[in-house]
Amino acid sequence: MTSDNRKSQIKQMLLQQKFVSVSKMAEFFSVTEETIRRDLRMLENEGIVTRTHGGAILKAKVSSSFERQEFRTILLPSKAAMADTAKPFVQNGFCIFMDSSTTVQTLFPQIQDLQLTIVTDSIDIMMACSSLPNIRLYALGGLYTPNARCFSSSQGRNLLENLYFDIAFISCRTISLSEGLCDSNVDEAATKCLAAQHASKTIAMVDHTKFDNVSFAKICDLEEIDVLISDKELDDQWMQVLQKKQVDVLISRPS
Protein backbone atom coordinates (compact mmCIF):
# COMPACT_ATOMS: atom_id res chain seq x y z
CA MET A 1 0.00 0.00 0.00
CA THR A 2 1.30 3.45 -0.92
CA SER A 3 1.82 6.20 1.61
CA ASP A 4 -1.01 8.25 0.06
CA ASN A 5 -3.48 5.36 0.36
CA ARG A 6 -2.41 4.73 3.93
CA LYS A 7 -2.76 8.42 4.85
CA SER A 8 -6.23 8.49 3.30
CA GLN A 9 -7.33 5.58 5.49
CA ILE A 10 -5.72 7.15 8.55
CA LYS A 11 -7.69 10.35 7.89
CA GLN A 12 -10.92 8.38 7.69
CA MET A 13 -10.11 6.74 11.02
CA LEU A 14 -9.33 10.13 12.53
CA LEU A 15 -12.65 11.53 11.35
CA GLN A 16 -14.47 8.75 13.15
CA GLN A 17 -12.28 8.17 16.21
CA LYS A 18 -10.45 11.52 16.72
CA PHE A 19 -7.33 9.56 17.83
CA VAL A 20 -5.09 6.95 16.22
CA SER A 21 -2.42 4.85 17.90
CA VAL A 22 0.95 4.31 16.23
CA SER A 23 1.22 0.70 17.41
CA LYS A 24 -2.33 -0.21 16.34
CA MET A 25 -1.92 1.47 12.96
CA ALA A 26 1.38 -0.33 12.38
CA GLU A 27 -0.32 -3.64 13.11
CA PHE A 28 -3.37 -2.76 10.98
CA PHE A 29 -1.33 -1.77 7.93
CA SER A 30 1.43 -4.38 8.49
CA VAL A 31 4.19 -1.75 8.46
CA THR A 32 6.73 -0.51 10.97
CA GLU A 33 5.87 2.01 13.64
CA GLU A 34 8.41 4.39 12.09
CA THR A 35 6.46 4.27 8.82
CA ILE A 36 3.29 5.30 10.68
CA ARG A 37 5.16 8.07 12.50
CA ARG A 38 6.34 9.37 9.13
CA ASP A 39 2.75 9.35 7.82
CA LEU A 40 1.58 11.22 10.91
CA ARG A 41 4.34 13.82 10.53
CA MET A 42 3.10 14.46 6.98
CA LEU A 43 -0.49 14.79 8.21
CA GLU A 44 0.69 17.17 10.92
CA ASN A 45 2.41 19.30 8.27
CA GLU A 46 -0.92 19.40 6.38
CA GLY A 47 -2.57 20.83 9.49
CA ILE A 48 -4.81 17.81 10.09
CA VAL A 49 -3.40 16.20 13.24
CA THR A 50 -1.49 17.00 16.38
CA ARG A 51 0.98 14.26 17.22
CA THR A 52 0.92 12.96 20.77
CA HIS A 53 2.84 10.34 22.68
CA GLY A 54 1.97 7.06 20.99
CA GLY A 55 -0.26 8.47 18.28
CA ALA A 56 -2.08 11.53 16.97
CA ILE A 57 -5.36 13.38 17.45
CA LEU A 58 -7.50 15.30 14.99
CA LYS A 59 -6.77 19.00 15.37
CA ALA A 60 -9.39 20.90 17.32
CA LYS A 61 -9.37 23.73 14.78
CA VAL A 62 -9.52 22.05 11.42
CA SER A 63 -8.21 24.58 8.89
CA SER A 64 -7.59 22.11 6.06
CA SER A 65 -10.13 20.35 3.89
CA PHE A 66 -10.44 16.61 3.57
CA GLU A 67 -11.20 15.23 0.13
CA ARG A 68 -14.95 14.98 -0.46
CA GLN A 69 -14.63 11.27 -1.30
CA GLU A 70 -13.28 10.60 2.19
CA PHE A 71 -16.40 12.12 3.75
CA ARG A 72 -18.64 10.29 1.30
CA THR A 73 -17.43 6.86 2.41
CA ILE A 74 -17.62 7.20 6.20
CA LEU A 75 -20.54 6.83 8.61
CA LEU A 76 -22.95 5.73 5.87
CA PRO A 77 -25.42 4.05 8.29
CA SER A 78 -25.47 7.19 10.46
CA LYS A 79 -26.11 9.46 7.49
CA ALA A 80 -28.90 7.19 6.25
CA ALA A 81 -30.52 7.18 9.70
CA MET A 82 -30.38 10.97 9.92
CA ALA A 83 -31.92 11.23 6.44
CA ASP A 84 -34.78 8.97 7.59
CA THR A 85 -35.41 11.35 10.48
CA ALA A 86 -35.23 14.45 8.29
CA LYS A 87 -37.54 13.16 5.56
CA PRO A 88 -40.91 13.74 7.34
CA PHE A 89 -40.19 17.46 7.62
CA VAL A 90 -40.39 17.83 3.82
CA GLN A 91 -43.84 18.17 2.23
CA ASN A 92 -45.11 18.51 -1.32
CA GLY A 93 -44.81 22.07 -2.56
CA PHE A 94 -42.01 23.05 -0.18
CA CYS A 95 -39.09 25.24 -1.18
CA ILE A 96 -35.93 23.94 0.48
CA PHE A 97 -32.23 24.73 0.57
CA MET A 98 -29.80 21.82 0.57
CA ASP A 99 -26.11 22.43 1.18
CA SER A 100 -23.28 20.53 -0.48
CA SER A 101 -22.38 18.29 2.47
CA THR A 102 -22.38 14.54 1.95
CA THR A 103 -24.70 14.27 4.96
CA VAL A 104 -27.43 16.46 3.46
CA GLN A 105 -26.99 14.80 0.06
CA THR A 106 -28.03 11.52 1.67
CA LEU A 107 -31.48 13.03 2.17
CA PHE A 108 -32.09 13.69 -1.52
CA PRO A 109 -33.08 10.12 -2.58
CA GLN A 110 -35.67 10.15 0.21
CA ILE A 111 -37.49 13.22 -1.13
CA GLN A 112 -36.82 13.15 -4.88
CA ASP A 113 -40.36 11.99 -5.74
CA LEU A 114 -42.02 15.02 -4.12
CA GLN A 115 -43.02 18.21 -5.88
CA LEU A 116 -40.32 20.56 -4.63
CA THR A 117 -38.34 23.69 -5.32
CA ILE A 118 -34.72 22.99 -4.40
CA VAL A 119 -32.00 25.61 -4.10
CA THR A 120 -28.46 24.25 -3.79
CA ASP A 121 -24.76 24.95 -4.33
CA SER A 122 -24.02 21.22 -4.71
CA ILE A 123 -23.18 19.99 -8.20
CA ASP A 124 -24.17 16.44 -7.19
CA ILE A 125 -27.69 17.55 -6.21
CA MET A 126 -27.91 19.70 -9.35
CA MET A 127 -27.09 16.69 -11.52
CA ALA A 128 -29.55 14.47 -9.65
CA CYS A 129 -32.33 17.04 -10.09
CA SER A 130 -31.65 17.73 -13.75
CA SER A 131 -33.75 14.82 -15.06
CA LEU A 132 -36.64 15.11 -12.59
CA PRO A 133 -39.66 17.05 -13.90
CA ASN A 134 -41.16 17.32 -10.40
CA ILE A 135 -38.19 19.31 -9.08
CA ARG A 136 -37.83 23.01 -9.81
CA LEU A 137 -34.11 23.64 -9.41
CA TYR A 138 -32.32 26.87 -8.60
CA ALA A 139 -28.56 26.39 -8.87
CA LEU A 140 -26.25 28.76 -7.04
CA GLY A 141 -23.44 29.64 -9.42
CA GLY A 142 -20.13 31.39 -9.10
CA LEU A 143 -16.73 29.85 -8.50
CA TYR A 144 -16.65 26.04 -8.62
CA THR A 145 -14.64 24.30 -5.90
CA PRO A 146 -13.70 20.79 -7.18
CA ASN A 147 -12.78 19.27 -3.82
CA ALA A 148 -16.08 20.35 -2.27
CA ARG A 149 -18.04 19.75 -5.50
CA CYS A 150 -19.95 22.97 -5.00
CA PHE A 151 -20.21 26.58 -6.12
CA SER A 152 -19.26 28.98 -3.34
CA SER A 153 -18.94 32.70 -3.99
CA SER A 154 -20.62 36.06 -3.60
CA GLN A 155 -22.43 35.57 -6.93
CA GLY A 156 -24.39 32.64 -5.56
CA ARG A 157 -25.17 34.48 -2.34
CA ASN A 158 -26.54 37.41 -4.34
CA LEU A 159 -29.28 35.05 -5.56
CA LEU A 160 -29.88 33.77 -2.03
CA GLU A 161 -30.48 37.31 -0.80
CA ASN A 162 -33.85 37.30 -2.58
CA LEU A 163 -34.96 33.73 -1.82
CA TYR A 164 -36.82 32.32 1.18
CA PHE A 165 -37.26 28.69 2.21
CA ASP A 166 -39.61 26.49 4.14
CA ILE A 167 -36.56 24.55 5.34
CA ALA A 168 -32.79 24.92 5.07
CA PHE A 169 -30.92 21.65 5.49
CA ILE A 170 -27.32 22.22 6.49
CA SER A 171 -24.42 20.32 7.99
CA CYS A 172 -21.05 21.53 9.23
CA ARG A 173 -17.45 20.53 9.77
CA THR A 174 -17.63 21.07 13.54
CA ILE A 175 -20.08 22.12 16.26
CA SER A 176 -19.31 23.46 19.72
CA LEU A 177 -21.13 24.97 22.68
CA SER A 178 -19.09 28.16 22.46
CA GLU A 179 -18.88 28.82 18.72
CA GLY A 180 -21.89 27.01 17.29
CA LEU A 181 -21.66 25.52 13.79
CA CYS A 182 -18.44 26.02 11.82
CA ASP A 183 -16.92 25.02 8.50
CA SER A 184 -13.42 24.99 7.05
CA ASN A 185 -14.30 27.13 4.01
CA VAL A 186 -15.29 30.79 4.42
CA ASP A 187 -17.51 30.94 1.31
CA GLU A 188 -19.36 27.70 2.11
CA ALA A 189 -19.93 28.89 5.67
CA ALA A 190 -21.31 32.21 4.44
CA THR A 191 -23.70 30.46 2.03
CA LYS A 192 -25.04 28.19 4.79
CA CYS A 193 -25.38 31.15 7.15
CA LEU A 194 -27.44 33.14 4.65
CA ALA A 195 -29.64 30.16 3.80
CA ALA A 196 -30.37 29.60 7.50
CA GLN A 197 -31.31 33.26 7.93
CA HIS A 198 -33.81 33.00 5.04
CA ALA A 199 -35.50 29.78 6.20
CA SER A 200 -38.64 29.35 8.27
CA LYS A 201 -36.98 26.30 9.80
CA THR A 202 -33.28 25.39 9.81
CA ILE A 203 -32.40 21.73 10.32
CA ALA A 204 -28.79 20.81 11.06
CA MET A 205 -27.75 17.22 10.36
CA VAL A 206 -24.58 16.62 12.40
CA ASP A 207 -22.98 13.27 13.24
CA HIS A 208 -21.22 12.59 16.54
CA THR A 209 -17.68 13.00 15.18
CA LYS A 210 -18.20 16.75 14.69
CA PHE A 211 -19.04 17.72 18.27
CA ASP A 212 -16.86 19.76 20.62
CA ASN A 213 -14.45 21.07 18.00
CA VAL A 214 -14.08 24.43 16.27
CA SER A 215 -13.25 24.99 12.59
CA PHE A 216 -11.99 27.98 10.67
CA ALA A 217 -15.19 29.73 9.59
CA LYS A 218 -18.36 30.25 11.61
CA ILE A 219 -21.73 29.36 10.09
CA CYS A 220 -24.12 30.36 12.85
CA ASP A 221 -24.80 30.20 16.58
CA LEU A 222 -26.72 27.29 18.07
CA GLU A 223 -29.84 29.38 18.64
CA GLU A 224 -30.06 30.05 14.90
CA ILE A 225 -31.02 26.43 14.18
CA ASP A 226 -34.42 24.97 14.97
CA VAL A 227 -33.73 21.23 14.85
CA LEU A 228 -30.53 19.28 15.44
CA ILE A 229 -30.44 15.73 14.09
CA SER A 230 -27.54 13.54 15.23
CA ASP A 231 -26.66 9.87 15.42
CA LYS A 232 -25.75 9.47 19.10
CA GLU A 233 -27.19 10.66 22.39
CA LEU A 234 -25.83 14.01 23.56
CA ASP A 235 -24.51 14.51 27.07
CA ASP A 236 -26.42 16.47 29.73
CA GLN A 237 -24.53 19.70 29.15
CA TRP A 238 -25.36 19.72 25.46
CA MET A 239 -29.02 18.89 26.12
CA GLN A 240 -29.37 21.64 28.71
CA VAL A 241 -27.81 24.26 26.45
CA LEU A 242 -29.88 23.25 23.43
CA GLN A 243 -33.07 23.19 25.48
CA LYS A 244 -32.31 26.69 26.75
CA LYS A 245 -31.75 27.86 23.17
CA GLN A 246 -35.04 26.17 22.10
CA VAL A 247 -33.39 23.75 19.68
CA ASP A 248 -35.25 20.47 19.19
CA VAL A 249 -32.92 17.45 19.31
CA LEU A 250 -33.66 14.27 17.38
CA ILE A 251 -31.40 11.23 17.67
CA SER A 252 -31.25 8.80 14.74
CA ARG A 253 -29.68 5.50 15.67
CA PRO A 254 -28.13 3.60 12.75
CA SER A 255 -29.70 0.20 12.16
Beta strands, then each sheet from edge to edge (+ up, - down):
strand 1: 19-21
strand 2: 49-52
strand 3: 55-58
strand 4: 61-62
strand 5: 95-98
strand 6: 116-120
strand 7: 135-139
strand 8: 144-145
strand 9: 150-151
strand 10: 165-170
strand 11: 174-176
strand 12: 180-183
strand 13: 199-205
strand 14: 214-215
strand 15: 217-220
strand 16: 227-230
strand 17: 248-251
sheet 1: 1+ 3- 2+
sheet 2: 4+ 14+
sheet 3: 7+ 6+ 5+ 10+ 13+ 16+ 17+
sheet 4: 8+ 9-
sheet 5: 11+ 12- 15+
end
